[in-house]
């Protein structure tokens, strides 16, 4: 029972991080109908931003977190403006955008190796190994902080989408982007806002991942693969689905690591992806689109 | 002069869809452009609103409009109610209206006005727009188009796919909107009903304006009658 409780907390922390990243995939997919594989770059830079911040700039974790958010947002905006926007204006095939994204993801990882080498970087925090005892289980302080921040962020996104003017435009655009232009939405500016939002969440995820697992060049690609699986399981383009998929995946992974074998964890994740694509390709809550790229 | 279009040209790849289209609309006009399928009607409307980047000059209230960018057109007072209505089916009726007022501050007034004009929308305000009938969706699309209180309303085939009785009521609504002072440019395949409410009309054929006149002149023209109004049947 204690192990189970501990695993649930772990699943919530990992699921929260997956959710921050998979919501980014879902947002961009729902508007542009392509998967932004360059999303991992914003996560990678977020994870190294917290390292740089805490080793060179400040000792305050939360200031470092804000720095990571800014770095993630700026990186996502740069990628949108330099790579995607020119292609979108030319109305290129969605597969071109997907391929460009994969290329950028590789460039991002290699840039990090050039700058920081491929060694693991420990993020120095006050709460590094600390834990508290709750219901007989030892819960790491970091996991509690991660869960709290992820919940606040996800709630913030939910309120933003459902209560604001821009949020309404996002919901409208998820059905028909051209029609939102007819309503007076400046589509290019609007898309930049979406990339900034997705990048900011990716930055937070990067900070959390680095603090939890240390920073290394392939950290983000491994983890964004998982969050991409989450958003496919939940249904590409569905924000609620992305969040649900994230927690389903993290719970499954954590339980299999805890009770069966941690070697089977990835087998479970990718097996789930294949199963979903075979049985229910549009996911738990997804809409059916004609062209998935 | 409300709208002046000069030498509008547009190509879809090699297809020459608009061939030097020029026309003028005065303030308060209800102008109808009739034309068959593929004549370039929607291309013309999408170019006027900036969804398509056509070459040529468009002057609105004597000011030249920059190419592209629909949102700048909406800010200057032109709104398009697009072909096929293109309401947001996943949003509620009220949310659709609020989207129509994306660029303005106070949106309550517009919503109230739309409800006054189309009481059925008020009854269905919390319903998802995708569940409305075709006629109701058209009312919603028009109500949404009026949210910013535009100076000029472009309507692209509002009668498409609607039952004849509903078409009559849509045409009456358009006439009423025009009488309230909004300049209207209406593109229609349903020529007879559209010409009946128009004070000015053009015929678009293969991307060119081939005839202009008043609505009545075109309605009584035997050639037009034959080509667009099913007049040839009289010979049977």
Interface residues (C-beta under 8 A of the other chain):
Chain A: X165 X168 X169 X171 X172 X174 X175 X176 X178 X179 X180 X181 X182 X183 X184 X185 X186 X187
Chain B: X49 X51 X69 X70 X71 X74 X75 X79 X80 X82 X86 X88 X89 X90 X91 X95 X98 X99 X100 X102 X103 X144 X148
